Amino acid sequence: MEWNGIPPRGLVTSAFQEMAVDMCRGRDLLSVAKQLSVAYSTLERWYYQLAPQRLAQPKEHEAPEVVCLDEFALQKGHKYGVNLMDAQTGHIWQVTEGRSREQVRNALQQWPFRKAPHVVVTDLAPGMAETVRQVWKHTLVVADKFHVIQLFSKALEATRKRTHARGTHRRGRHEQRLLHTIPDKLKPEELQELKNWLAEDPHLKRLYFALQDIRTVYAVQTQEAGEEALQKWIDDHLYSP
């Protein structure tokens, strides 16, 4: 017997398969499979059959002006890839396996739009900016905020471990929170504790306020104010040891 909407030798309608795949947006396949009482392997097969048909087609969209270029682990420690994401909408337009400079260059050359982006935001990996400029000569390369802040966080942590007496693990976690939390989110007694601690360690204090000042740069809302804040940061910290 045949039923409308159920393919030959199938057990569910095409509409149900499409609904199941749509439910996977922003969720993992396992949780959706459990919710629908469908075998994980079955849902996985539906997903990889139907999901590509639902992807946005570049020919139907204007080329993004600002793109985020990031690497990610396909299999941590073994297999990596890079993706190119529209910074305005969050849509990932391209995923390519590999993260070597040659593989990144090939990925950029496969960009599905005719027009190169005006800006590429990426991490601080050596050679990444140079690789982008080799393919897209007139594209601006911007270091993303997360990795810039991470430089300060690593320097703070290294100095804390080197200069401060080792205590319990709990004490170390407490010190990390004092150093890395935005001051406005600390309690008054924690701010006072931090103030006393920094007064005893001038080098740690310089690093700490360099971090707070760079956060001020990122907090401004206009290009003019940003340029002024960045120049002030350079003037204040250019000769810091």
Backbone as CSV, one residue per row, in Angstrom:
resi,resn,N_x,N_y,N_z,CA_x,CA_y,CA_z,C_x,C_y,C_z
1,MET,0.843,-1.186,0.000,0.000,0.000,0.000,0.884,1.244,0.000
2,GLU,0.497,2.252,-0.782,1.241,3.495,-0.833,0.468,4.601,-0.140
3,TRP,1.203,5.514,0.538,0.600,6.652,1.225,1.213,7.935,0.693
4,ASN,0.347,8.925,0.480,0.840,10.203,-0.025,1.878,10.796,0.929
5,GLY,3.007,11.244,0.383,4.033,11.892,1.200,5.058,10.945,1.765
6,ILE,4.787,9.642,1.762,5.755,8.667,2.279,6.453,8.023,1.088
7,PRO,7.755,8.203,0.965,8.470,7.634,-0.188,8.438,6.109,-0.154
8,PRO,8.639,5.446,-1.312,8.667,3.977,-1.339,9.665,3.412,-0.333
9,ARG,9.257,2.383,0.390,10.072,1.716,1.414,10.357,2.643,2.601
10,GLY,9.694,3.813,2.652,9.891,4.731,3.769,8.883,4.492,4.877
11,LEU,9.174,5.045,6.048,8.301,4.880,7.208,7.686,6.191,7.677
12,VAL,8.235,7.334,7.199,7.720,8.640,7.612,7.539,9.513,6.381
13,THR,6.754,10.561,6.529,6.532,11.469,5.419,7.749,12.365,5.196
14,SER,7.847,12.894,3.974,8.924,13.828,3.664,8.807,15.078,4.536
15,ALA,7.561,15.484,4.824,7.341,16.668,5.654,7.890,16.462,7.062
16,PHE,7.751,15.237,7.593,8.280,14.954,8.927,9.808,15.013,8.919
17,GLN,10.426,14.470,7.877,11.887,14.523,7.780,12.370,15.978,7.737
18,GLU,11.677,16.804,6.943,12.064,18.209,6.828,11.883,18.934,8.149
19,MET,10.798,18.618,8.875,10.575,19.233,10.185,11.688,18.841,11.158
20,ALA,12.084,17.552,11.137,13.136,17.071,12.030,14.452,17.789,11.755
21,VAL,14.776,17.979,10.476,16.015,18.671,10.107,15.959,20.130,10.540
22,ASP,14.802,20.774,10.380,14.647,22.168,10.802,14.838,22.312,12.309
23,MET,14.429,21.296,13.076,14.579,21.343,14.529,16.034,21.283,14.969
24,CYS,16.912,20.860,14.067,18.335,20.733,14.407,19.072,22.057,14.357
25,ARG,18.416,23.115,13.902,19.082,24.423,13.859,19.367,24.901,15.274
26,GLY,20.626,25.116,15.570,21.008,25.596,16.893,20.959,24.530,17.976
27,ARG,20.741,23.277,17.610,20.690,22.186,18.592,21.538,21.026,18.098
28,ASP,21.881,20.126,19.018,22.637,18.949,18.607,21.671,17.854,18.151
29,LEU,22.159,16.993,17.264,21.306,15.963,16.682,20.783,14.991,17.734
30,LEU,21.599,14.700,18.737,21.200,13.708,19.740,19.958,14.143,20.502
31,SER,19.900,15.416,20.920,18.753,15.890,21.686,17.483,15.882,20.836
32,VAL,17.613,16.225,19.539,16.453,16.208,18.649,15.987,14.772,18.428
33,ALA,16.950,13.856,18.255,16.592,12.446,18.058,15.818,11.901,19.258
34,LYS,16.252,12.265,20.466,15.554,11.813,21.669,14.154,12.409,21.753
35,GLN,14.036,13.698,21.409,12.735,14.365,21.488,11.731,13.734,20.533
36,LEU,12.198,13.340,19.347,11.301,12.785,18.332,11.211,11.265,18.395
37,SER,11.989,10.661,19.301,12.030,9.182,19.412,12.451,8.562,18.084
38,VAL,13.474,9.169,17.474,14.030,8.681,16.214,15.462,8.235,16.472
39,ALA,15.893,7.176,15.818,17.272,6.712,15.978,18.244,7.807,15.534
40,TYR,19.317,7.974,16.293,20.290,9.021,15.967,20.828,8.852,14.556
41,SER,21.166,7.627,14.168,21.730,7.394,12.836,20.734,7.754,11.737
42,THR,19.438,7.540,12.023,18.407,7.890,11.041,18.312,9.400,10.868
43,LEU,18.282,10.127,12.011,18.221,11.586,11.942,19.465,12.148,11.275
44,GLU,20.604,11.557,11.562,21.853,12.014,10.948,21.793,11.860,9.433
45,ARG,21.242,10.738,8.966,21.124,10.513,7.523,20.193,11.539,6.895
46,TRP,19.043,11.795,7.545,18.123,12.812,7.033,18.806,14.171,6.973
47,TYR,19.546,14.478,8.034,20.165,15.808,8.131,21.127,16.045,6.974
48,TYR,22.013,15.095,6.727,23.015,15.303,5.693,22.435,15.190,4.280
49,GLN,21.246,14.598,4.149,20.571,14.566,2.859,19.842,15.882,2.569
50,LEU,19.218,16.456,3.619,18.330,17.592,3.417,18.951,18.945,3.744
51,ALA,19.880,18.981,4.718,20.427,20.268,5.160,21.077,21.064,4.026
52,PRO,21.867,20.428,3.136,22.490,21.217,2.060,21.476,21.942,1.175
53,GLN,20.271,21.354,1.019,19.250,21.989,0.187,18.703,23.260,0.833
54,ARG,18.901,23.380,2.165,18.361,24.522,2.888,19.378,25.641,3.057
55,LEU,20.597,25.436,2.592,21.624,26.462,2.719,21.305,27.649,1.812
56,ALA,21.633,28.840,2.312,21.448,30.042,1.496,22.399,29.994,0.305
57,GLN,21.926,30.411,-0.853,22.730,30.407,-2.066,23.348,31.792,-2.285
58,PRO,24.668,31.861,-2.497,25.337,33.160,-2.669,24.715,34.023,-3.761
59,LYS,24.244,33.399,-4.848,23.688,34.183,-5.959,22.419,34.929,-5.563
60,GLU,21.816,34.527,-4.444,20.593,35.174,-3.982,20.877,36.265,-2.946
61,HIS,22.157,36.505,-2.621,22.518,37.470,-1.587,23.641,38.374,-2.063
62,GLU,23.702,39.557,-1.484,24.819,40.456,-1.760,26.056,39.994,-0.994
63,ALA,27.216,40.260,-1.539,28.464,39.857,-0.888,28.619,40.578,0.449
64,PRO,28.971,39.874,1.513,29.170,40.523,2.814,30.317,41.523,2.770
65,GLU,30.157,42.635,3.476,31.203,43.650,3.547,32.264,43.282,4.590
66,VAL,31.804,42.673,5.692,32.704,42.307,6.787,32.582,40.814,7.047
67,VAL,33.713,40.120,7.037,33.731,38.661,7.182,34.654,38.277,8.333
68,CYS,34.230,37.300,9.117,35.072,36.742,10.191,35.724,35.461,9.685
69,LEU,37.025,35.391,9.798,37.794,34.211,9.399,38.322,33.546,10.657
70,ASP,37.946,32.290,10.871,38.339,31.632,12.112,38.646,30.169,11.841
71,GLU,39.557,29.626,12.612,39.838,28.193,12.515,39.115,27.458,13.633
72,PHE,38.821,26.198,13.415,38.116,25.397,14.416,38.564,23.950,14.288
73,ALA,38.310,23.174,15.318,38.729,21.777,15.342,37.618,20.879,14.816
74,LEU,37.915,20.138,13.751,37.012,19.082,13.299,37.207,17.853,14.178
75,GLN,38.460,17.602,14.542,38.825,16.540,15.480,40.011,17.066,16.266
76,LYS,39.766,17.475,17.506,40.762,18.213,18.277,42.098,17.474,18.321
77,GLY,43.154,18.221,17.978,44.496,17.660,17.993,44.874,16.941,16.719
78,HIS,43.907,16.738,15.816,44.192,15.966,14.604,43.743,16.660,13.324
79,LYS,42.553,17.223,13.340,41.954,17.704,12.106,41.315,19.072,12.327
80,TYR,41.668,20.047,11.485,41.167,21.408,11.663,40.604,21.946,10.348
81,GLY,39.848,23.009,10.477,39.295,23.667,9.308,39.186,25.159,9.554
82,VAL,38.798,25.903,8.529,38.559,27.339,8.669,37.171,27.651,8.126
83,ASN,36.526,28.642,8.729,35.230,29.063,8.203,35.239,30.564,7.952
84,LEU,34.376,30.975,7.043,34.199,32.383,6.694,32.749,32.742,6.982
85,MET,32.550,33.668,7.922,31.213,33.989,8.416,30.891,35.467,8.206
86,ASP,29.670,35.759,7.801,29.197,37.126,7.676,29.128,37.736,9.075
87,ALA,29.899,38.795,9.307,29.963,39.395,10.650,28.649,40.053,11.045
88,GLN,27.830,40.445,10.069,26.576,41.127,10.375,25.453,40.152,10.706
89,THR,25.348,39.065,9.948,24.222,38.133,10.119,24.596,36.869,10.871
90,GLY,25.915,36.552,10.940,26.334,35.314,11.583,26.245,34.103,10.669
91,HIS,25.853,34.305,9.404,25.738,33.179,8.485,27.124,32.717,8.035
92,ILE,27.377,31.417,8.117,28.649,30.851,7.674,28.526,30.511,6.193
93,TRP,29.300,31.208,5.372,29.214,31.026,3.931,30.134,29.932,3.412
94,GLN,31.174,29.631,4.165,32.142,28.672,3.632,32.866,27.974,4.767
95,VAL,33.043,26.668,4.634,33.835,25.863,5.572,34.815,25.044,4.737
96,THR,36.107,25.135,5.084,37.143,24.443,4.324,38.066,23.699,5.281
97,GLU,38.423,22.485,4.931,39.311,21.698,5.787,40.743,22.208,5.684
98,GLY,41.466,22.147,6.830,42.869,22.543,6.857,43.065,23.938,7.414
99,ARG,44.262,24.212,7.938,44.552,25.533,8.496,45.960,26.028,8.162
100,SER,46.679,25.340,7.290,47.994,25.830,6.872,47.800,27.076,6.013
101,ARG,48.867,27.833,5.823,48.757,29.063,5.031,48.295,28.754,3.607
102,GLU,48.794,27.669,3.031,48.380,27.303,1.676,46.894,26.927,1.642
103,GLN,46.431,26.196,2.665,45.030,25.792,2.709,44.110,26.988,2.943
104,VAL,44.560,27.941,3.778,43.773,29.159,3.992,43.715,29.968,2.702
105,ARG,44.838,30.060,2.003,44.873,30.788,0.723,43.896,30.149,-0.272
106,ASN,43.900,28.821,-0.343,42.990,28.133,-1.254,41.529,28.369,-0.850
107,ALA,41.282,28.420,0.460,39.921,28.666,0.942,39.441,30.047,0.508
108,LEU,40.302,31.047,0.628,39.928,32.400,0.229,39.678,32.487,-1.277
109,GLN,40.432,31.728,-2.035,40.267,31.732,-3.487,38.956,31.069,-3.905
110,GLN,38.372,30.262,-3.018,37.106,29.596,-3.305,35.900,30.393,-2.782
111,TRP,36.140,31.619,-2.323,35.060,32.475,-1.817,33.910,32.503,-2.831
112,PRO,32.678,32.204,-2.412,31.585,32.023,-3.384,31.022,33.303,-3.982
113,PHE,31.540,34.463,-3.587,31.071,35.728,-4.149,32.131,36.307,-5.083
114,ARG,31.700,37.072,-6.071,32.648,37.709,-6.975,33.412,38.834,-6.290
115,LYS,32.729,39.527,-5.379,33.320,40.681,-4.701,33.999,40.248,-3.401
116,ALA,35.246,40.667,-3.228,35.959,40.369,-1.976,35.397,41.238,-0.855
117,PRO,35.434,40.756,0.398,34.947,41.580,1.512,35.824,42.804,1.730
118,HIS,35.232,43.831,2.299,35.977,45.061,2.597,36.858,44.872,3.823
119,VAL,36.385,44.067,4.789,37.116,43.835,6.038,37.084,42.350,6.376
120,VAL,38.213,41.819,6.822,38.279,40.466,7.377,38.732,40.571,8.826
121,VAL,37.933,40.027,9.718,38.271,39.997,11.147,38.797,38.605,11.462
122,THR,39.989,38.529,12.030,40.581,37.220,12.283,41.420,37.249,13.547
123,ASP,42.002,36.105,13.888,42.807,36.029,15.104,44.216,36.549,14.829
124,LEU,45.123,36.340,15.775,46.472,36.882,15.659,47.482,35.814,15.243
125,ALA,47.004,34.758,14.563,47.905,33.696,14.129,48.958,34.256,13.173
126,PRO,50.229,33.863,13.347,51.297,34.383,12.473,50.992,34.122,11.002
127,GLY,51.107,35.151,10.204,50.933,34.998,8.773,49.503,35.062,8.269
128,MET,48.500,35.083,9.179,47.112,35.079,8.723,46.793,36.343,7.932
129,ALA,47.174,37.514,8.483,46.904,38.775,7.783,47.615,38.814,6.431
130,GLU,48.860,38.346,6.403,49.618,38.338,5.152,48.956,37.435,4.114
131,THR,48.442,36.287,4.566,47.775,35.360,3.656,46.514,35.983,3.071
132,VAL,45.750,36.673,3.913,44.537,37.343,3.435,44.893,38.380,2.372
133,ARG,45.930,39.169,2.632,46.300,40.243,1.695,46.864,39.696,0.385
134,GLN,47.414,38.490,0.426,47.907,37.884,-0.815,46.769,37.614,-1.793
135,VAL,45.605,37.245,-1.250,44.451,36.918,-2.096,43.579,38.138,-2.334
136,TRP,43.302,38.880,-1.251,42.448,40.072,-1.339,43.307,41.295,-1.009
137,LYS,43.934,41.865,-2.014,44.946,42.900,-1.819,44.406,44.163,-1.153
138,HIS,43.147,44.495,-1.376,42.601,45.752,-0.872,41.712,45.567,0.357
139,THR,41.690,44.353,0.906,40.864,44.075,2.080,41.602,44.460,3.363
140,LEU,40.899,45.124,4.264,41.473,45.469,5.561,41.411,44.260,6.488
141,VAL,42.472,44.037,7.240,42.513,42.922,8.190,42.464,43.476,9.608
142,VAL,41.510,43.008,10.391,41.297,43.502,11.757,41.480,42.354,12.739
143,ALA,42.263,42.597,13.793,42.421,41.602,14.860,41.174,41.608,15.737
144,ASP,40.577,40.436,15.947,39.331,40.424,16.711,39.583,40.694,18.194
145,LYS,38.593,41.262,18.828,38.695,41.733,20.212,39.084,40.602,21.165
146,PHE,38.483,39.426,20.991,38.727,38.314,21.907,40.211,37.991,22.014
147,HIS,40.896,37.903,20.858,42.303,37.510,20.887,43.211,38.623,21.393
148,VAL,42.811,39.886,21.175,43.594,40.988,21.732,43.510,40.972,23.252
149,ILE,42.292,40.843,23.781,42.118,40.780,25.237,42.846,39.567,25.803
150,GLN,42.855,38.479,25.043,43.521,37.252,25.492,45.017,37.466,25.705
151,LEU,45.644,38.330,24.892,47.067,38.628,25.080,47.318,39.214,26.472
152,PHE,46.460,40.153,26.871,46.594,40.772,28.183,46.322,39.754,29.290
153,SER,45.311,38.919,29.086,44.950,37.923,30.098,46.104,36.951,30.336
154,LYS,46.748,36.530,29.257,47.880,35.601,29.384,49.049,36.260,30.097
155,ALA,49.310,37.535,29.784,50.408,38.254,30.434,50.126,38.434,31.927
156,LEU,48.879,38.767,32.252,48.494,38.912,33.659,48.675,37.602,34.407
157,GLU,48.227,36.520,33.798,48.293,35.223,34.463,49.736,34.773,34.659
158,ALA,50.576,34.993,33.644,51.981,34.609,33.763,52.665,35.395,34.872
159,THR,52.358,36.693,34.979,52.953,37.536,36.023,52.438,37.142,37.397
160,ARG,51.148,36.839,37.479,50.577,36.413,38.771,51.283,35.158,39.280
161,LYS,51.504,34.202,38.404,52.142,32.944,38.812,53.609,33.159,39.174
162,ARG,54.254,34.095,38.470,55.686,34.302,38.684,55.982,35.128,39.933
163,THR,55.131,36.096,40.234,55.455,37.041,41.306,54.692,36.812,42.601
164,HIS,53.581,36.084,42.514,52.773,35.944,43.715,53.018,34.595,44.373
165,ALA,53.003,34.609,45.706,53.231,33.376,46.458,52.157,32.351,46.101
166,ARG,52.580,31.118,45.905,51.631,30.060,45.567,50.780,29.709,46.795
167,GLY,49.501,29.578,46.562,48.593,29.202,47.639,47.788,27.987,47.231
168,THR,46.606,27.871,47.797,45.742,26.748,47.447,45.141,26.977,46.063
169,HIS,44.587,25.918,45.513,43.939,26.025,44.205,42.766,26.999,44.272
170,ARG,42.033,26.934,45.372,40.892,27.840,45.536,41.360,29.289,45.579
171,ARG,42.478,29.537,46.267,43.018,30.894,46.343,43.445,31.384,44.955
172,GLY,44.053,30.500,44.176,44.475,30.868,42.830,43.290,31.244,41.949
173,ARG,42.193,30.491,42.067,40.989,30.805,41.290,40.409,32.156,41.701
174,HIS,40.486,32.434,42.991,39.989,33.713,43.505,40.820,34.867,42.937
175,GLU,42.132,34.703,42.917,43.010,35.748,42.384,42.763,35.961,40.892
176,GLN,42.551,34.876,40.156,42.255,34.984,38.737,40.986,35.801,38.507
177,ARG,39.980,35.543,39.313,38.713,36.257,39.151,38.881,37.743,39.431
178,LEU,39.681,38.073,40.461,39.915,39.488,40.767,40.601,40.197,39.602
179,LEU,41.562,39.522,38.979,42.342,40.156,37.918,41.586,40.281,36.600
180,HIS,40.776,39.277,36.286,40.204,39.213,34.947,38.758,39.708,34.861
181,THR,38.107,39.890,35.995,36.733,40.384,35.971,36.717,41.898,35.761
182,ILE,35.762,42.369,34.965,35.607,43.812,34.784,35.341,44.448,36.148
183,PRO,36.071,45.518,36.518,35.958,46.094,37.869,34.536,46.381,38.318
184,ASP,33.677,46.826,37.411,32.295,47.162,37.775,31.518,45.963,38.294
185,LYS,32.009,44.761,37.996,31.289,43.560,38.408,31.841,42.956,39.697
186,LEU,32.850,43.601,40.294,33.409,43.138,41.565,32.699,43.808,42.732
187,LYS,32.630,43.110,43.850,32.041,43.672,45.069,33.013,44.697,45.665
188,PRO,32.516,45.657,46.466,33.394,46.678,47.063,34.565,46.079,47.831
189,GLU,34.310,45.015,48.613,35.395,44.407,49.376,36.413,43.722,48.467
190,GLU,35.962,43.213,47.311,36.877,42.597,46.356,37.718,43.658,45.654
191,LEU,37.116,44.782,45.352,37.865,45.888,44.759,38.955,46.383,45.693
192,GLN,38.641,46.459,46.990,39.628,46.907,47.959,40.761,45.888,48.085
193,GLU,40.421,44.621,48.083,41.436,43.559,48.135,42.354,43.647,46.925
194,LEU,41.759,43.863,45.738,42.547,43.984,44.516,43.452,45.211,44.575
195,LYS,42.922,46.310,45.066,43.697,47.556,45.172,44.916,47.349,46.069
196,ASN,44.718,46.690,47.203,45.823,46.426,48.131,46.866,45.518,47.493
197,TRP,46.399,44.527,46.763,47.293,43.563,46.115,48.138,44.263,45.046
198,LEU,47.507,45.079,44.197,48.233,45.758,43.125,49.228,46.778,43.665
199,ALA,48.912,47.363,44.829,49.830,48.331,45.441,51.142,47.664,45.829
200,GLU,51.113,46.364,46.065,52.316,45.619,46.461,53.111,45.114,45.259
201,ASP,52.516,45.178,44.053,53.158,44.610,42.867,53.031,45.589,41.699
202,PRO,53.976,46.529,41.547,53.885,47.572,40.507,53.790,47.009,39.088
203,HIS,54.522,45.921,38.807,54.497,45.360,37.455,53.114,44.794,37.136
204,LEU,52.541,44.047,38.074,51.205,43.500,37.886,50.192,44.636,37.732
205,LYS,50.389,45.702,38.486,49.489,46.857,38.420,49.530,47.494,37.034
206,ARG,50.727,47.635,36.439,50.837,48.219,35.107,50.098,47.363,34.071
207,LEU,50.275,46.058,34.169,49.594,45.157,33.245,48.082,45.234,33.419
208,TYR,47.650,45.277,34.661,46.220,45.311,34.952,45.566,46.552,34.348
209,PHE,46.195,47.710,34.519,45.590,48.937,34.004,45.764,49.068,32.487
210,ALA,46.761,48.398,31.925,46.858,48.348,30.467,45.649,47.597,29.896
211,LEU,45.233,46.532,30.582,44.048,45.786,30.169,42.788,46.637,30.298
212,GLN,42.632,47.318,31.432,41.431,48.147,31.624,41.370,49.270,30.590
213,ASP,42.542,49.837,30.254,42.572,50.929,29.280,42.230,50.440,27.876
214,ILE,42.649,49.215,27.518,42.300,48.702,26.183,40.817,48.384,26.127
215,ARG,40.240,47.989,27.256,38.785,47.795,27.293,38.054,49.111,27.058
216,THR,38.635,50.206,27.540,38.052,51.524,27.298,38.058,51.852,25.809
217,VAL,39.122,51.465,25.118,39.198,51.681,23.670,38.040,50.966,22.971
218,TYR,37.794,49.718,23.371,36.736,48.936,22.731,35.340,49.434,23.093
219,ALA,35.227,50.168,24.184,33.909,50.595,24.655,33.367,51.808,23.912
220,VAL,34.225,52.551,23.224,33.759,53.769,22.556,32.882,53.406,21.359
221,GLN,32.045,54.354,20.932,31.019,54.060,19.946,31.276,54.637,18.554
222,THR,32.276,55.521,18.411,32.532,56.122,17.103,33.988,55.927,16.706
223,GLN,34.244,55.998,15.414,35.611,55.835,14.923,36.527,56.934,15.457
224,GLU,36.033,58.168,15.469,36.853,59.285,15.947,37.253,59.089,17.407
225,ALA,36.265,58.718,18.231,36.558,58.486,19.650,37.470,57.282,19.821
226,GLY,37.298,56.275,18.955,38.151,55.087,19.024,39.595,55.404,18.703
227,GLU,39.808,56.209,17.662,41.176,56.592,17.295,41.833,57.399,18.418
228,GLU,41.060,58.286,19.025,41.595,59.099,20.128,41.950,58.225,21.332
229,ALA,41.047,57.277,21.662,41.289,56.395,22.814,42.490,55.483,22.567
230,LEU,42.610,54.987,21.335,43.739,54.109,21.011,45.056,54.873,21.082
231,GLN,45.069,56.099,20.573,46.288,56.906,20.628,46.689,57.187,22.075
232,LYS,45.693,57.439,22.920,45.976,57.662,24.343,46.576,56.407,24.969
233,TRP,46.032,55.236,24.590,46.570,53.984,25.125,48.032,53.829,24.710
234,ILE,48.330,54.122,23.447,49.709,54.012,22.954,50.625,54.970,23.711
235,ASP,50.175,56.213,23.898,50.987,57.211,24.605,51.264,56.782,26.045
236,ASP,50.258,56.190,26.679,50.386,55.797,28.092,51.240,54.548,28.289
237,HIS,51.220,53.641,27.312,51.819,52.331,27.537,52.952,51.956,26.569
238,LEU,53.311,52.865,25.673,54.317,52.552,24.678,55.637,52.108,25.297
239,TYR,56.035,52.750,26.383,57.329,52.427,26.996,57.204,51.601,28.266
240,SER,56.037,51.001,28.441,55.856,50.136,29.606,56.715,48.885,29.473
241,PRO,57.399,48.451,30.525,58.218,47.247,30.445,57.375,45.995,30.332
